[in-house]
Amino acid sequence: MALWGLLWVSTCWASTDINTASEAELDGIKGIGPALSSKVLAARQQGAFQDWADLMRRVKGISSKNAAKLSAEGLTVQGLPFGAAIPAPPQKPSSTGLNSQP
C-alpha cells in the first residue's frame, strides 16, 4: 500500500518539459489544448526553447500569466518551472589583488 501511495504522489508531481513532450503529453496539461500544442510543436521545430521568455516570444498565446498557470500544472522549460532563477555561471577569481598579502 505504501509503495502504491509513493507511485501515485510521484506521478502527480511529475513535470513535463516543453522541449521533449509529445503532442499528447502537452494536451494532457490543463490549459493546453490542441491549438496551443500545435503552435508549440511548430515553434519547437525551429529549435528548443531556451527559457520561458523564449517560449513566450515564440508562441502566441503564452503570456507570463498563462506561463505561471502552465508551470503550476507541471510544465517546465529546460527542466525549470516558470519564475525559477537560472543559476549564474561561476565567477572567475578577482584579479584586483584584494585578498593578497602586502
PERA-V981589 format. One record per pair of residues at least 24 apart in sequence whose ideal C-beta (glycine too) atoms are under 10 Angstrom apart, sorted by the first residue. I is the first residue (numbers start at 1). J is the second residue. Records with the same first field share a line. If there is no record, write none. Layout:
# PERA-V981589
I->J + J
This chain:
# PERA-V981589
12->74
13->74
14->74
15->71 + 73 + 74 + 75 + 76 + 79 + 80 + 81
16->70 + 73 + 74 + 75 + 76
17->48 + 49 + 74 + 75 + 76 + 77 + 78 + 79 + 80
18->43 + 44 + 48 + 49 + 52 + 55 + 59 + 62 + 70 + 75 + 76 + 77 + 78
19->44 + 47 + 48 + 49 + 50 + 55 + 76 + 77 + 78 + 79
20->44 + 48 + 76 + 79
21->75 + 76
25->74 + 75
26->70 + 75
28->73 + 74
29->69 + 70 + 71 + 73 + 74 + 75
30->69 + 70 + 72 + 73 + 74 + 75
31->62 + 66 + 67 + 69 + 70 + 71 + 72 + 73 + 75
32->61 + 62 + 66 + 70 + 73 + 75
35->61
36->60 + 61 + 62 + 66 + 70
40->75
48->77 + 78
49->77 + 78
50->77 + 78 + 86
51->77 + 78 + 80 + 82 + 84 + 86
52->76 + 77 + 78 + 80 + 81 + 82 + 83 + 84 + 86
53->77
54->78
55->82
56->82
